Amino acid sequence: MNKSLKSQICIALFLLLFTCSEQGKAQQDPMYTQYMHNPLTVNPAYAGSTDMLSAMFLAREQWVGFEGAPKSRTLTMNVPISRYNIGTGFAFINDELGPVKQNSIFADIAYHLRLSDRGTLSMGIKGGFDMIQIDLMTLDLDQGNDDAFSQNYTKELLINFGVGLYYYTDRFYFGASTPRILRNSYDNDGINITSLGYKERHYFVTTGALFDLNDNIKLKPSILSKIVWNAPLSIDLSANFIFNDMLWLGAGYRIEDSMNFLIHYQLTDQIRVGYAFDLTESELRRYSNGTHEIMVAFDFLFNKKKIMTPRYF
């Protein structure tokens, strides 16, 4: 794949994701194959749903080997404050696509309402900001002196907030959320390019359940739907087999996009690691070596006498 073609595809991807008209808009938020282990990034109501302080780091390299391909780094933390039936959370996301770099910092708070002996409904809100930088001048163009790419673009702070609902038991969960309600504009008088449009609202609906196949094996299917105005509906279907509450082996399918394979292992009572590999169905598979995603999670157990229970949701 020659350098010129790579540059053209990179520019096309950039325009697809950040040029928004009334006729066509694309998904602009990062996607995750291990979404079932990373719910706080899209749903603030998840904050505090576990009974301990939890931290997670996730790195995603999409379309490895393709110049300018998306890269994401995510760090989240959340902790319950049981005395007040609330949970708090924090998320930092670094997302890159070719010349586009976005850093996001958000804080979450959720109130947990016990509906029965088994079920709890959580209502959450998140608030924070995005920082956008587009280095147009770093692109290799076939034709020089193009005024549309003669200067960079910076948007220092795009303040936003989101809301979510999350119902969970020890065997089932359902969540619905929109992590960014405000349609922030990317327009900037200092950039000499056609309107970059808006940050579109993303709506997420997710659900999952846990089934005992026998004393040592469990099955956990899950679904994540992502809805964006005037963009194709995105649906992730996944199923994980859990062996002895230690090893997770699973597979998934993102409709009309990719198939994936997952592995998750409980190293210790407090440390979990995960890996996912995606095989895309599009023509990009000719130019890339798939997508890789690595996750490390840590559960802080301050009370040494407390018995750790397996984390399924």
C-alpha positions in Angstrom: 0.0 0.0 0.0 1.8 3.2 -1.2 2.2 6.3 1.0 -0.1 8.4 -1.2 -3.0 6.0 -1.0 -2.6 5.7 2.8 -2.8 9.5 3.1 -5.9 9.6 0.9 -7.6 7.0 3.0 -6.5 8.7 6.3 -8.0 12.0 5.1 -11.2 10.2 4.0 -11.6 8.6 7.4 -11.0 11.9 9.1 -13.6 13.7 7.0 -16.1 10.8 7.5 -15.8 11.0 11.3 -15.6 14.8 11.7 -17.4 16.3 8.7 -21.1 16.3 9.6 -23.9 17.5 7.4 -27.7 17.1 7.6 -27.4 14.1 5.2 -24.8 12.1 6.9 -23.3 11.7 10.4 -20.9 9.1 11.8 -20.2 7.6 15.1 -17.6 9.8 16.9 -17.0 8.1 20.2 -14.4 5.3 20.7 -15.7 1.7 20.5 -14.7 -1.2 22.7 -14.8 -4.9 22.1 -14.5 -5.6 25.9 -17.5 -3.3 26.6 -18.8 -5.8 29.1 -15.7 -5.0 31.3 -15.7 -1.3 30.5 -19.3 0.1 31.1 -18.4 3.3 33.0 -17.1 5.0 29.9 -20.7 5.1 28.4 -22.9 4.8 31.5 -22.5 6.9 34.6 -25.1 4.8 36.5 -22.5 2.0 36.7 -20.4 4.0 39.2 -20.5 2.3 42.6 -22.3 -0.8 41.5 -19.5 -3.0 42.8 -18.7 -3.2 46.5 -15.1 -1.9 46.3 -12.8 0.7 44.7 -12.1 -0.5 41.2 -9.7 0.8 38.6 -9.3 -0.3 34.9 -6.9 0.5 32.1 -7.8 -0.4 28.5 -5.7 0.1 25.4 -7.1 -0.4 21.9 -5.1 -0.5 18.6 -7.5 -0.6 15.7 -6.5 -1.8 12.2 -2.9 -2.5 13.2 -0.4 -1.8 10.4 -2.7 0.9 8.9 -1.2 4.4 9.0 -3.4 6.8 10.9 -5.6 4.1 12.3 -7.7 4.7 15.5 -6.0 4.3 18.9 -7.7 4.6 22.3 -6.4 4.6 25.9 -8.9 4.6 28.7 -8.5 4.8 32.5 -11.5 4.5 34.8 -12.1 4.4 38.5 -15.2 4.0 40.6 -16.1 3.5 44.2 -19.3 3.0 46.2 -20.2 5.2 49.2 -22.5 2.8 50.8 -23.6 5.0 53.7 -25.4 7.3 51.2 -26.3 4.7 48.6 -24.2 6.5 46.0 -21.2 5.8 43.8 -18.7 8.0 42.2 -16.5 7.5 39.2 -13.8 9.0 37.0 -12.8 8.4 33.4 -9.9 9.7 31.2 -10.0 8.8 27.5 -7.3 9.5 24.9 -8.5 8.9 21.4 -6.5 9.3 18.2 -7.5 9.0 14.5 -4.8 10.1 12.0 -4.3 13.8 12.6 -7.2 14.0 15.2 -6.4 13.8 18.9 -9.0 14.0 21.6 -8.6 13.9 25.4 -11.7 13.5 27.5 -12.0 13.8 31.3 -15.4 13.0 33.0 -16.6 12.5 36.6 -19.6 10.4 37.5 -22.1 10.2 40.4 -24.9 7.6 40.7 -27.6 7.0 43.2 -28.5 3.3 43.9 -32.1 2.4 44.8 -32.7 -1.1 46.1 -35.9 -2.3 44.5 -35.9 -5.8 46.0 -33.7 -8.3 47.8 -32.0 -9.0 44.5 -32.5 -6.0 42.2 -31.1 -2.5 42.3 -31.8 0.5 40.0 -29.0 3.0 39.6 -29.5 6.6 38.2 -26.3 8.4 37.2 -25.0 11.6 35.7 -21.6 12.5 34.3 -19.9 15.8 33.6 -16.7 16.8 32.0 -15.0 18.1 28.9 -13.3 17.1 25.7 -10.2 18.7 24.2 -9.8 18.4 20.5 -6.6 18.9 18.4 -6.4 18.3 14.6 -2.9 18.5 13.1 -3.8 19.0 9.4 -0.3 20.2 8.6 1.2 16.8 9.4 -0.7 15.1 6.5 1.1 14.0 3.3 -0.9 15.5 0.4 -0.6 14.7 -3.3 -1.0 18.4 -4.0 0.9 20.9 -1.9 -0.3 24.4 -0.9 -3.9 23.2 -0.2 -5.5 26.0 1.8 -7.9 23.6 3.4 -5.0 21.9 5.2 -2.7 24.9 5.7 -3.3 25.3 9.4 -4.1 23.2 12.5 -7.3 23.2 14.6 -7.6 23.3 18.3 -10.7 23.3 20.5 -9.5 23.6 24.1 -12.6 22.8 26.1 -15.9 21.3 25.0 -17.9 21.0 28.2 -20.6 18.3 28.2 -22.7 16.0 30.5 -24.6 12.8 30.2 -27.1 10.6 32.0 -27.8 6.9 32.4 -29.9 4.2 34.1 -28.6 0.8 35.2 -30.6 -2.0 36.7 -28.7 -5.0 38.0 -28.9 -8.2 40.0 -26.3 -10.9 40.6 -27.5 -12.6 37.4 -28.8 -9.9 35.1 -28.2 -6.3 34.1 -29.7 -3.7 31.7 -28.5 -0.2 31.0 -29.4 2.8 28.9 -27.4 6.0 28.6 -26.3 9.0 26.6 -22.8 10.0 27.8 -22.8 13.4 25.9 -26.1 15.3 25.7 -24.8 18.6 24.3 -24.2 18.8 20.5 -20.9 20.7 20.8 -19.8 22.5 17.6 -16.4 21.8 16.1 -16.5 25.1 14.1 -13.6 27.4 14.6 -13.0 30.7 12.8 -9.3 30.0 12.8 -9.5 27.0 10.6 -9.8 27.3 6.8 -11.9 24.3 6.2 -15.6 23.6 5.5 -17.7 23.4 8.7 -16.6 20.5 10.9 -20.1 20.2 12.3 -21.1 18.8 15.7 -20.4 16.2 18.3 -23.5 14.1 17.8 -25.4 12.4 20.7 -24.7 8.7 21.1 -27.3 6.5 22.8 -26.2 3.2 24.3 -28.4 0.2 25.4 -26.8 -2.8 26.9 -27.9 -6.0 28.6 -26.5 -9.3 29.8 -27.2 -12.3 31.9 -25.4 -15.2 33.7 -26.4 -18.9 33.4 -24.9 -21.9 35.2 -24.2 -24.7 32.7 -22.8 -26.9 35.5 -20.9 -26.5 38.7 -17.7 -25.3 37.0 -18.9 -23.5 33.8 -21.1 -20.5 33.4 -22.3 -18.7 30.2 -22.6 -14.9 30.1 -24.2 -13.5 26.9 -24.3 -9.7 26.4 -25.5 -7.2 23.9 -24.5 -3.5 23.3 -26.4 -1.3 20.9 -25.1 2.1 19.8 -27.4 4.6 18.2 -26.4 7.8 16.4 -28.6 10.0 14.4 -28.3 9.3 10.6 -25.6 6.7 11.2 -26.1 2.9 10.9 -27.2 1.1 14.0 -24.3 -0.7 15.6 -24.9 -3.9 17.6 -22.3 -6.0 19.4 -23.2 -9.6 20.3 -21.0 -11.4 22.7 -20.9 -14.7 24.6 -18.3 -15.7 27.2 -17.8 -19.1 28.9 -16.5 -18.8 32.4 -14.5 -21.7 33.8 -14.1 -22.0 37.6 -14.7 -18.3 38.0 -11.2 -17.7 36.7 -10.9 -18.1 33.0 -13.3 -16.4 30.5 -13.2 -17.5 26.8 -15.6 -15.8 24.4 -16.4 -14.6 20.9 -18.5 -11.8 19.5 -19.8 -10.2 16.4 -20.3 -6.5 15.5 -23.0 -6.6 12.9 -21.7 -5.8 9.4 -18.3 -4.8 10.8 -16.2 -7.5 12.5 -16.0 -10.7 14.5 -13.9 -10.9 17.6 -12.4 -13.3 20.2 -11.9 -12.6 23.9 -10.0 -14.0 26.8 -10.2 -12.8 30.4 -8.3 -14.2 33.4 -8.5 -13.6 37.1 -4.8 -13.5 38.1 -5.4 -12.9 41.8 -8.3 -11.9 44.0 -7.6 -8.3 43.0 -6.1 -8.3 39.5 -7.9 -9.2 36.2 -6.5 -9.1 32.7 -8.2 -9.3 29.3 -7.4 -9.4 25.6 -9.6 -9.1 22.5 -8.8 -9.5 18.8 -11.1 -8.2 16.0 -11.2 -9.4 12.4 -12.8 -6.7 10.3 -15.2 -7.7 7.4 -14.5 -4.5 5.4 -11.9 -3.9 2.7 -9.6 -2.6 5.4 -8.7 -6.2 6.2 -6.5 -6.1 3.2 -4.3 -3.3 4.7 -4.3 -4.2 8.4 -3.5 -7.0 10.8 -6.7 -6.8 12.8 -7.6 -4.9 16.0 -6.0 -5.6 19.4 -7.4 -4.6 22.8 -5.7 -5.1 26.2 -7.3 -4.6 29.6 -5.9 -4.6 33.1 -8.3 -4.2 36.1 -7.5 -3.9 39.8 -10.0 -4.2 42.7 -8.8 -2.6 45.9 -9.6 -4.9 48.9 -8.9 -2.8 52.0 -10.6 -5.2 54.4 -8.4 -8.3 54.3 -11.0 -10.3 56.2 -13.6 -9.7 53.5 -14.3 -12.5 51.1 -14.0 -11.6 47.5 -16.9 -12.6 45.3 -16.4 -13.1 41.5 -17.0 -10.1 39.3 -19.5 -10.9 36.5 -20.9 -7.4 35.8 
